[in-house]
Amino acid sequence: MARSARRSRSTKETSVDVHIDLDGPAATSVETGIPFFDHMLEQLGKHGGFRLDVKAIGDLHIDTHHTVEDVSIAIGEAFREAIGDKSGIRRFASGAFPLDEALIDVALDLSGRPFVAWNVPLPECLPLGNPPFDPQLAEHAISSFATAAAITLHVNKRSGTNVHHIVEATFKGLARCLRDAVRIESTGVPSTKGSL
């Protein structure tokens, strides 16, 4: 059974179309109008081992917040639909993910219960790219995704001084954990309750 989904989201602030295929190939086509955010979403698809297509038009003349939020929600909703009833998946994943001086711990459970614990303090930094991506939006993007996807997620920074490295290590770590957690390794739903 194909583990893929499409999601569209349209508001007065944004128009978003997302396609995700959890079984690959690991390829991305991302256009949000925010180059740094595009780069982070490309990390998500590449290191997650899945196909991710995103096309978004947002009110970037106001700021990047609305676009980042709505894209993240749409990706989360598509991910949740694509994973289906979760039969046979590994479900849990965790790891420590470095990028030069930055080291980020990520642990997640495809539990169906959205919860995010975020402990990633960032040094003071100017926004990244043009139009500018406020690094504080990284938390909002990942939290919006995890909530929409109904994932329990813990993210902790062990070290890091370069904001770009910290944020990118976080997205790569999330991607690798998603890749591991969706892997089919058995039959049946991985829960004593019989459903997730």
ZALUM-522600 format. One record per residue: x, y, z of N, C-alpha, C in turn; residue number from 1. Coordinates in steps of 0.2 Angstrom, whole numbers. Each point is the difference from the previous one (the first is absolute). Layout:
REM ZALUM-522600
<<X; Y; Z>; <X; Y; Z>; <X; Y; Z>; NUM>
...
//
This chain:
REM ZALUM-522600
<<4; -6; 0>; <-4; 6; 0>; <4; 6; 0>; 1>
<<-1; 5; -4>; <4; 6; -1>; <-1; 4; 6>; 2>
<<6; 2; 3>; <0; 5; 6>; <1; 7; -3>; 3>
<<-5; 3; -3>; <1; 7; -2>; <-7; 4; 1>; 4>
<<1; 6; 0>; <-6; 4; 1>; <2; 7; -3>; 5>
<<-6; 4; -2>; <0; 7; -2>; <-4; 4; 5>; 6>
<<2; 6; 1>; <-4; 4; 4>; <1; 7; -3>; 7>
<<-6; 4; 0>; <0; 7; -2>; <-3; 4; 6>; 8>
<<3; 6; 1>; <-3; 4; 5>; <0; 7; -3>; 9>
<<-6; 3; 1>; <-1; 7; -3>; <-3; 5; 5>; 10>
<<3; 5; 2>; <-3; 5; 4>; <1; 7; -3>; 11>
<<-2; 5; 3>; <1; 7; -2>; <7; 2; 0>; 12>
<<5; -4; 3>; <7; 2; 1>; <4; -5; -5>; 13>
<<-2; -6; -1>; <4; -5; -4>; <-4; -4; -4>; 14>
<<4; -3; -5>; <-3; -6; -4>; <6; -5; -1>; 15>
<<-2; -6; 3>; <5; -5; 1>; <-2; -7; -3>; 16>
<<4; -3; -4>; <-1; -6; -3>; <6; -5; 2>; 17>
<<-1; -6; 3>; <5; -4; 2>; <-2; -7; -3>; 18>
<<6; -4; -2>; <-1; -7; -2>; <6; -3; 4>; 19>
<<-1; -6; 3>; <5; -4; 4>; <-1; -7; -2>; 20>
<<6; -3; -1>; <0; -8; -1>; <5; -2; 4>; 21>
<<-2; -4; 6>; <5; -2; 5>; <4; -6; -3>; 22>
<<-1; -3; -5>; <4; -5; -3>; <4; 2; -6>; 23>
<<1; 7; 0>; <5; 3; -5>; <-2; 0; -7>; 24>
<<5; 2; -4>; <7; 1; 1>; <1; 6; 4>; 25>
<<6; 0; 3>; <2; 6; 4>; <1; 6; -4>; 26>
<<-5; 4; -2>; <1; 6; -4>; <-5; 5; 2>; 27>
<<2; 6; -1>; <-4; 6; 2>; <-1; 5; -6>; 28>
<<-6; 3; 0>; <-1; 6; -4>; <-4; 5; 5>; 29>
<<4; 5; 2>; <-3; 4; 5>; <1; 8; -2>; 30>
<<-6; 3; 0>; <0; 7; -2>; <-5; 4; 5>; 31>
<<3; 3; 5>; <-5; 4; 5>; <1; 7; -1>; 32>
<<6; 2; -3>; <1; 7; -1>; <5; 2; 6>; 33>
<<2; -4; 4>; <4; 1; 6>; <6; -5; -1>; 34>
<<6; 3; -3>; <5; -5; -2>; <3; -4; 6>; 35>
<<1; 3; 6>; <3; -4; 5>; <-5; -5; 2>; 36>
<<-6; 1; 1>; <-5; -5; 1>; <-1; -5; -5>; 37>
<<1; 1; -6>; <0; -5; -6>; <6; -4; 2>; 38>
<<6; 2; 2>; <6; -4; 1>; <-2; -5; 6>; 39>
<<-3; 3; 5>; <-2; -5; 6>; <-5; -5; -3>; 40>
<<-5; 1; -4>; <-4; -5; -2>; <3; -5; -5>; 41>
<<5; 3; -3>; <3; -5; -5>; <4; -5; 5>; 42>
<<3; 2; 5>; <3; -4; 5>; <-5; -6; 3>; 43>
<<-6; 3; 1>; <-5; -5; 2>; <-1; -6; -4>; 44>
<<-1; 2; -7>; <-2; -5; -5>; <7; -4; -1>; 45>
<<5; 3; -1>; <6; -4; -2>; <2; -5; 6>; 46>
<<1; 3; 6>; <2; -5; 5>; <-5; -4; 3>; 47>
<<-7; 2; -1>; <-5; -4; 2>; <-1; -6; -5>; 48>
<<3; 0; -6>; <-1; -5; -5>; <-6; 0; -3>; 49>
<<-4; 5; 0>; <-6; 0; -4>; <-1; 6; -5>; 50>
<<-5; -1; -4>; <-1; 5; -5>; <-4; 6; 3>; 51>
<<2; 6; -1>; <-4; 6; 3>; <0; 5; -5>; 52>
<<-6; 2; -2>; <-2; 6; -5>; <-4; 5; 4>; 53>
<<3; 6; 0>; <-4; 6; 3>; <0; 6; -4>; 54>
<<-6; 2; -1>; <-1; 7; -4>; <-4; 4; 4>; 55>
<<3; 6; 2>; <-4; 5; 4>; <1; 7; -2>; 56>
<<-6; 3; 0>; <0; 7; -1>; <-3; 4; 6>; 57>
<<4; 4; 3>; <-2; 3; 7>; <1; 8; 0>; 58>
<<-3; 3; 5>; <1; 7; 1>; <7; 2; 2>; 59>
<<5; -1; -4>; <7; 1; 3>; <1; 8; 0>; 60>
<<-4; 4; -3>; <0; 7; 1>; <-1; 2; 7>; 61>
<<-4; -4; 4>; <-1; 1; 7>; <6; -3; 4>; 62>
<<1; -6; 0>; <5; -4; 3>; <0; -7; -2>; 63>
<<5; -4; 2>; <0; -7; -2>; <-4; -5; 5>; 64>
<<-2; 3; 5>; <-3; -5; 5>; <-6; -4; -2>; 65>
<<-5; 4; -4>; <-6; -4; -2>; <2; -6; -5>; 66>
<<5; 2; -5>; <1; -5; -4>; <4; -6; 3>; 67>
<<5; 1; 4>; <3; -5; 4>; <-5; -5; 4>; 68>
<<-5; 4; 3>; <-5; -4; 4>; <-4; -4; -4>; 69>
<<-3; 3; -5>; <-5; -4; -4>; <3; -6; -4>; 70>
<<6; 1; -3>; <4; -5; -3>; <1; -6; 5>; 71>
<<3; 2; 6>; <1; -5; 5>; <-6; -4; 2>; 72>
<<-6; 3; 1>; <-6; -3; 1>; <-2; -5; -6>; 73>
<<1; 2; -6>; <-2; -4; -6>; <4; -6; 0>; 74>
<<7; 1; 1>; <4; -6; -1>; <-1; -5; 6>; 75>
<<-2; 3; 6>; <-2; -5; 5>; <-6; -4; -1>; 76>
<<-5; 4; -3>; <-6; -4; -1>; <1; -5; -6>; 77>
<<4; 2; -5>; <1; -5; -5>; <4; -6; 3>; 78>
<<5; 1; 4>; <4; -5; 3>; <-5; -5; 4>; 79>
<<-4; 3; 4>; <-5; -4; 4>; <-4; -4; -4>; 80>
<<-3; 3; -6>; <-4; -4; -4>; <4; -6; -4>; 81>
<<6; 2; -2>; <4; -5; -4>; <2; -6; 4>; 82>
<<1; 1; 7>; <2; -6; 4>; <-6; -4; 2>; 83>
<<-6; 2; -2>; <-6; -5; 1>; <-1; -2; 7>; 84>
<<-1; -7; 1>; <-2; -3; 6>; <7; -2; 4>; 85>
<<6; 1; -3>; <6; -1; 3>; <2; -7; 0>; 86>
<<-4; -5; -3>; <2; -7; 0>; <7; -1; -2>; 87>
<<4; -4; 5>; <6; -2; -2>; <6; 5; 1>; 88>
<<-2; 6; 2>; <6; 5; 0>; <4; -1; 7>; 89>
<<6; 3; 0>; <4; -1; 6>; <-3; 5; 5>; 90>
<<-2; 5; -1>; <-4; 5; 4>; <5; 5; 4>; 91>
<<5; -3; 3>; <4; 5; 4>; <7; 1; -3>; 92>
<<3; 5; 1>; <7; 2; -3>; <3; 5; 4>; 93>
<<6; 0; 1>; <4; 5; 3>; <7; 0; -2>; 94>
<<4; 6; 1>; <7; 0; -1>; <3; 7; 1>; 95>
<<6; 0; 0>; <4; 6; 1>; <3; 2; -7>; 96>
<<-1; 6; -2>; <1; 3; -7>; <5; 6; 0>; 97>
<<6; -1; -2>; <5; 5; 0>; <0; 4; -7>; 98>
<<1; 7; 0>; <2; 4; -6>; <6; 4; 3>; 99>
<<6; -1; -2>; <6; 3; 3>; <-1; 1; 8>; 100>
<<0; 6; 2>; <0; 0; 8>; <-7; -1; 3>; 101>
<<-5; 0; -4>; <-7; -1; 3>; <-1; -8; 0>; 102>
<<-4; -1; 6>; <-2; -7; 1>; <-7; 0; 3>; 103>
<<-4; -3; -4>; <-7; 0; 2>; <-3; -7; 2>; 104>
<<-3; -1; 5>; <-4; -7; 2>; <-7; 1; -3>; 105>
<<-2; -5; -3>; <-7; -1; -2>; <-3; -7; 2>; 106>
<<-6; 0; 3>; <-3; -6; 1>; <-8; 1; -1>; 107>
<<-3; -5; -4>; <-7; 0; -2>; <-3; -6; 1>; 108>
<<-7; 0; 0>; <-4; -5; 0>; <-6; 2; -4>; 109>
<<-2; -5; -5>; <-5; 1; -4>; <-7; -2; 3>; 110>
<<-1; 3; 6>; <-5; -2; 5>; <-7; 1; -2>; 111>
<<-1; 5; -4>; <-7; 3; -1>; <-2; 5; 5>; 112>
<<5; 1; 5>; <-1; 5; 5>; <5; 6; -1>; 113>
<<-3; 6; -2>; <5; 5; -1>; <3; 3; 6>; 114>
<<6; 1; 0>; <4; 3; 6>; <7; 2; -2>; 115>
<<2; 6; 1>; <6; 2; -1>; <4; 3; 6>; 116>
<<6; -3; 1>; <4; 3; 5>; <6; 3; -3>; 117>
<<1; 6; 0>; <5; 4; -4>; <5; 3; 5>; 118>
<<6; -2; 0>; <6; 3; 4>; <6; 2; -5>; 119>
<<-1; 5; -4>; <5; 2; -5>; <1; 7; 1>; 120>
<<3; 3; 5>; <2; 7; 0>; <4; 2; -6>; 121>
<<-1; 6; -2>; <4; 2; -6>; <3; 6; 2>; 122>
<<7; 1; -2>; <3; 6; 1>; <-3; 6; -4>; 123>
<<1; 6; 2>; <-3; 6; -4>; <3; 0; -7>; 124>
<<-4; 1; -5>; <2; -1; -7>; <-5; 4; -4>; 125>
<<2; 3; -5>; <-4; 4; -5>; <-4; -5; -4>; 126>
<<-6; 1; -3>; <-3; -4; -4>; <4; -3; -5>; 127>
<<-2; -6; -3>; <4; -3; -5>; <-3; 0; -7>; 128>
<<4; 2; -5>; <-3; 0; -7>; <-4; 6; -1>; 129>
<<-3; 0; -6>; <-4; 6; -3>; <-5; -3; -5>; 130>
<<-7; 1; 2>; <-2; 3; 6>; <2; -4; 7>; 131>
<<1; 4; 5>; <3; -2; 6>; <-4; -6; 4>; 132>
<<3; -5; 2>; <-2; -5; 4>; <2; 1; 7>; 133>
<<-4; 2; 5>; <2; 1; 7>; <1; -7; 2>; 134>
<<6; -2; 3>; <2; -6; 3>; <-5; -3; 5>; 135>
<<-3; 5; 4>; <-5; -2; 4>; <-6; -4; -3>; 136>
<<-1; 1; -6>; <-5; -4; -4>; <1; -7; -1>; 137>
<<6; -2; 1>; <2; -7; 0>; <-4; -4; 5>; 138>
<<-1; 2; 6>; <-4; -3; 5>; <-7; 0; -2>; 139>
<<-3; 5; -3>; <-7; 0; -2>; <-1; -4; -6>; 140>
<<5; -1; -4>; <-1; -4; -6>; <0; -7; 2>; 141>
<<4; -2; 4>; <1; -7; 2>; <-6; -2; 5>; 142>
<<-2; 4; 4>; <-6; -1; 5>; <-6; 0; -4>; 143>
<<-1; 4; -5>; <-6; 0; -4>; <0; -7; -4>; 144>
<<5; -2; -3>; <0; -6; -3>; <-1; -6; 4>; 145>
<<3; 0; 6>; <-1; -6; 5>; <-7; 0; 2>; 146>
<<-3; 6; 2>; <-7; 0; 2>; <-5; -3; -5>; 147>
<<1; 3; -6>; <-4; -2; -6>; <1; -8; -1>; 148>
<<6; -2; 0>; <1; -7; -1>; <-1; -5; 6>; 149>
<<-2; 3; 6>; <-2; -4; 6>; <6; -4; 2>; 150>
<<6; 4; 1>; <6; -4; 2>; <2; 3; 7>; 151>
<<3; -4; 4>; <3; 2; 6>; <7; 1; -2>; 152>
<<3; 6; 2>; <6; 2; -3>; <4; 3; 6>; 153>
<<6; -2; 1>; <5; 4; 5>; <6; 2; -4>; 154>
<<2; 6; 1>; <6; 3; -4>; <4; 4; 5>; 155>
<<6; -2; 1>; <5; 3; 5>; <6; 2; -3>; 156>
<<3; 6; 1>; <6; 2; -2>; <6; -2; 5>; 157>
<<5; -4; -2>; <5; -1; 4>; <6; 5; -1>; 158>
<<1; 2; -6>; <5; 5; -1>; <-2; 4; -7>; 159>
<<4; 6; 0>; <-1; 3; -7>; <0; 8; 1>; 160>
<<4; 3; -4>; <0; 8; 0>; <-2; 3; -6>; 161>
<<0; -4; -6>; <-2; 3; -6>; <-7; -2; -1>; 162>
<<-4; 5; -1>; <-8; -1; 0>; <-2; -4; -6>; 163>
<<4; 2; -6>; <-2; -4; -6>; <1; -8; 1>; 164>
<<6; -1; 3>; <2; -7; 2>; <-5; -3; 5>; 165>
<<-2; 3; 5>; <-5; -2; 5>; <-7; -2; -4>; 166>
<<-2; 5; -3>; <-7; -2; -4>; <1; -5; -5>; 167>
<<5; 0; -4>; <1; -6; -5>; <1; -6; 3>; 168>
<<4; -1; 6>; <0; -6; 3>; <-6; -3; 3>; 169>
<<-5; 5; 2>; <-6; -2; 3>; <-5; -3; -6>; 170>
<<0; 3; -6>; <-4; -2; -5>; <3; -7; -3>; 171>
<<7; -1; 0>; <2; -6; -2>; <-1; -5; 5>; 172>
<<1; 1; 6>; <-2; -5; 5>; <-7; -2; 0>; 173>
<<-5; 5; -1>; <-7; -2; 0>; <-1; -4; -6>; 174>
<<3; 1; -6>; <0; -4; -6>; <2; -7; 1>; 175>
<<6; -1; 3>; <3; -6; 1>; <-5; -5; 5>; 176>
<<-2; 4; 5>; <-5; -4; 4>; <-6; -2; -3>; 177>
<<-3; 4; -4>; <-6; -1; -4>; <1; -6; -4>; 178>
<<6; 0; -4>; <2; -6; -4>; <0; -6; 4>; 179>
<<3; 0; 5>; <1; -6; 4>; <-7; -3; 3>; 180>
<<-4; 5; 3>; <-7; -1; 3>; <-5; -3; -5>; 181>
<<0; 2; -6>; <-5; -2; -5>; <2; -7; -4>; 182>
<<6; -2; 2>; <3; -6; -3>; <-5; -6; 2>; 183>
<<-1; -4; -5>; <-4; -6; 1>; <4; -6; 2>; 184>
<<-1; -3; 6>; <4; -5; 3>; <-4; -6; 3>; 185>
<<-7; 1; -1>; <-4; -6; 3>; <-7; 1; -3>; 186>
<<-4; -4; 3>; <-7; 1; -2>; <-4; 2; 6>; 187>
<<-6; 3; -1>; <-4; 2; 5>; <2; 7; 3>; 188>
<<-5; 3; 3>; <2; 7; 3>; <4; -1; 6>; 189>
<<5; 4; 1>; <5; -1; 6>; <-3; 3; 6>; 190>
<<-5; -3; 3>; <-3; 3; 6>; <-4; -6; 3>; 191>
<<1; 0; 7>; <-4; -5; 3>; <-8; 1; 0>; 192>
<<-1; 7; -2>; <-8; 2; 0>; <-3; -3; -7>; 193>
<<5; -1; -5>; <-3; -3; -6>; <-1; 6; -5>; 194>
<<1; 6; 2>; <0; 6; -5>; <4; 6; 3>; 195>
<<1; 4; -5>; <4; 6; 2>; <-3; 6; -3>; 196>
//
